[in-house]
Amino acid sequence: MNSHTEFPFMMNWLTALEREARTLLEELDAHSEARRLFDGSADKDLYVHYLIQTYHYARWTTPLLAEAGRRMKRQGQHSRLGDLLLQKSNEERGHERWLLADLKNLGWSAKRVERQMPNPAITAYIAWNRFTSRCGRPEAFLGTAYVLEYLSVHRANQSVERMLAANTIPNIRKAVTFLKAHGNADEGHVEELTSLLSPLVDREEQAALLLSARTTRALYLGLFAEGARENTGQTS
């Protein structure tokens, strides 16, 4: 295949990747529970549920990104992407502690958080990224990273500003560390990731990233699924 046919396909796959992220925003905005988190009307129970479930997947981000990066380096292909996965592993290190700090300021101890079970969507999200990192296509994790960083850029700071303005959650000003940090940092990350992914022309690699992005979109929406927070707060 010559460059004249490869280039349009390359542009199309990157457009498709961004479309997955934009579609997640649209789906979250249309979801009654998720929309409350973004428009500032979330109550304490909803926000706590969101932070707990985010903690359950964030704690796995650093080790799984590191595994994916090391596998890519061993395979000897796309060393820059392997380096990027390892870089992201370091960037995400300790972010679960921000979540625990936010939850502590909402009255939840670390032990109490640990006793809460991840919901089925979060369990599936962890399993999917564990598979791609350890025995699937490790570069696929970058599709997951793209969707989540795109979400942070377009919704994290908005959520913080509106929750602080509403001021309906007790001690909310001391419980937005995670969202505020990601909203500020991830804009540069999305641009960097797009730049590093743009040279990929192998259709199987592109398909792997798109599948991971699509899977992440579907599973993230499940964080707010009906009944997803029915058990939150029942374990003291």
C-alpha positions in Angstrom: 0.0 0.0 0.0 1.5 3.4 -1.0 1.6 6.5 1.2 -1.3 8.1 -0.7 -3.7 5.4 0.5 -2.1 5.0 4.0 -2.4 8.7 5.0 -6.2 9.0 4.7 -6.6 5.8 6.7 -4.2 7.1 9.4 -6.2 10.3 9.7 -9.5 8.3 9.8 -8.3 6.1 12.6 -7.2 9.1 14.7 -10.6 10.7 14.0 -12.3 7.5 15.1 -10.2 7.5 18.3 -11.3 11.0 19.2 -14.9 10.1 18.3 -14.9 7.4 21.0 -13.8 9.9 23.6 -16.4 12.5 22.4 -19.1 9.9 22.4 -18.3 9.1 26.0 -18.8 12.8 26.9 -22.1 12.8 25.2 -23.2 9.6 26.9 -22.2 10.9 30.3 -24.0 14.2 29.7 -27.1 12.3 28.8 -26.9 10.0 31.9 -28.8 11.5 34.9 -26.3 10.4 37.5 -23.2 11.3 35.6 -24.6 14.6 34.6 -25.0 15.6 38.2 -21.3 15.1 38.8 -20.5 17.4 36.0 -23.1 20.1 36.6 -22.3 20.5 40.3 -25.6 19.1 41.6 -24.1 15.8 42.9 -24.8 14.9 46.5 -22.3 13.5 48.8 -23.3 9.9 48.2 -22.9 10.2 44.5 -19.5 11.9 44.7 -18.3 9.4 47.3 -19.3 6.5 45.0 -17.5 8.1 42.1 -14.3 8.6 44.1 -14.4 5.0 45.5 -14.9 3.4 42.1 -12.2 5.6 40.6 -9.9 4.6 43.4 -10.4 0.9 42.6 -9.2 1.3 39.0 -6.6 4.0 39.6 -4.7 1.8 42.0 -4.0 -0.6 39.1 -3.0 2.1 36.6 0.6 2.4 37.5 1.5 -1.3 37.6 -0.4 -2.2 34.5 1.0 0.7 32.5 4.5 -0.4 33.6 3.8 -4.0 32.5 2.6 -2.9 29.1 5.6 -0.6 28.7 8.1 -3.3 29.6 6.4 -5.8 27.2 6.6 -3.3 24.4 10.3 -2.7 25.1 11.0 -6.4 25.1 9.1 -6.9 21.8 11.5 -4.3 20.3 8.8 -2.5 18.3 7.7 1.1 18.8 10.2 1.8 21.5 8.8 5.4 21.8 5.4 4.0 22.7 7.0 1.6 25.3 8.8 4.6 26.8 5.5 6.6 26.8 3.7 3.8 28.7 6.5 3.7 31.3 6.4 7.5 31.5 2.6 7.4 32.1 3.1 4.8 34.7 5.4 7.2 36.6 3.0 10.1 36.1 0.1 8.1 37.5 2.1 6.9 40.6 0.4 7.8 43.8 -2.8 9.2 42.3 -4.8 6.6 44.3 -3.5 8.4 47.4 -5.2 11.6 46.2 -8.4 9.8 46.1 -8.0 8.4 49.6 -7.2 11.9 50.8 -10.3 13.3 49.2 -12.4 10.5 50.7 -10.9 11.0 54.1 -12.0 14.6 54.0 -15.5 13.3 53.2 -15.5 11.1 56.3 -14.2 7.8 54.7 -11.2 6.1 56.2 -8.8 4.2 53.9 -9.9 0.9 55.5 -13.6 1.7 54.9 -12.8 2.5 51.3 -11.0 -0.8 50.9 -14.0 -2.7 52.1 -16.1 -1.3 49.3 -16.3 -3.6 46.3 -15.6 -2.4 42.8 -18.7 -2.5 40.7 -18.9 -4.9 37.8 -17.9 -2.3 35.2 -14.8 -1.4 37.2 -13.9 -5.1 37.7 -14.2 -5.6 33.9 -12.2 -2.5 33.2 -9.3 -3.8 35.4 -9.5 -7.2 33.8 -9.5 -5.8 30.3 -6.4 -3.7 30.8 -4.7 -6.5 32.7 -5.2 -8.7 29.7 -3.9 -6.2 27.1 -0.9 -5.3 29.3 0.1 -8.9 30.1 -0.8 -11.0 27.1 -2.7 -9.0 24.6 -1.4 -6.1 22.6 0.3 -3.8 25.1 -0.1 -0.7 23.0 -3.9 -1.0 23.4 -3.6 0.5 26.9 -2.9 3.8 25.1 -6.5 3.7 23.7 -7.7 3.5 27.3 -5.4 6.4 28.3 -6.6 8.6 25.5 -10.3 8.3 26.4 -9.7 8.9 30.1 -7.3 11.8 29.6 -9.8 13.4 27.0 -12.5 13.0 29.6 -10.4 14.8 32.3 -9.6 17.7 29.9 -13.2 18.3 29.1 -15.0 17.6 32.4 -12.7 17.5 35.4 -12.2 21.3 35.9 -15.8 21.9 35.1 -16.9 19.5 37.8 -14.6 21.1 40.4 -15.7 24.6 39.6 -19.4 23.7 39.7 -19.3 21.6 42.8 -17.4 24.4 44.6 -19.9 27.0 43.4 -22.8 24.8 44.6 -21.1 24.1 47.9 -23.7 21.5 48.9 -21.2 18.7 49.8 -19.7 19.3 53.3 -15.9 19.9 53.1 -16.0 19.8 49.3 -13.2 22.3 49.0 -10.8 19.8 50.6 -12.1 16.8 48.5 -11.3 17.8 44.9 -7.6 17.0 44.7 -7.9 14.2 42.2 -10.2 16.0 39.8 -8.3 19.3 40.0 -4.9 17.7 39.3 -6.1 15.7 36.4 -8.0 18.6 34.8 -4.9 20.7 34.9 -2.4 18.0 33.6 -4.2 16.0 31.0 -4.6 18.6 28.3 -0.9 18.3 27.4 -1.1 14.6 27.8 -3.8 14.3 25.1 -1.8 16.4 22.7 1.4 14.4 23.3 -0.4 11.1 22.9 -2.0 12.2 19.6 1.4 13.3 18.3 3.0 10.0 19.2 0.2 7.8 17.8 -0.1 9.6 14.5 2.8 7.7 12.9 1.1 4.3 13.5 0.0 2.9 10.1 -0.3 -0.8 11.0 -4.1 -1.6 10.9 -3.9 -4.2 13.6 -2.3 -1.8 16.0 -4.8 0.9 15.1 -7.6 -1.6 15.6 -6.2 -2.6 19.0 -6.2 1.0 20.3 -9.6 1.7 18.9 -11.0 -1.5 20.6 -9.5 -0.5 23.9 -10.9 3.0 23.6 -14.4 1.6 22.8 -14.2 -0.9 25.6 -13.2 1.8 28.1 -16.0 4.0 26.9 -18.6 1.3 27.5 -17.2 0.3 30.9 -16.7 3.8 32.2 -20.4 4.5 31.6 -21.1 1.5 33.7 -19.6 3.3 36.7 -22.9 5.2 36.9 -25.2 2.3 35.9 -28.5 1.8 37.6 -27.9 0.2 41.0 -24.1 0.8 40.8 -24.0 2.6 44.1 -26.6 0.6 46.0 -24.0 -0.8 48.4 -21.9 2.3 49.0 -22.1 3.4 52.6 -23.5 0.1 53.9 -20.1 -1.0 55.2 -18.9 1.2 58.1 
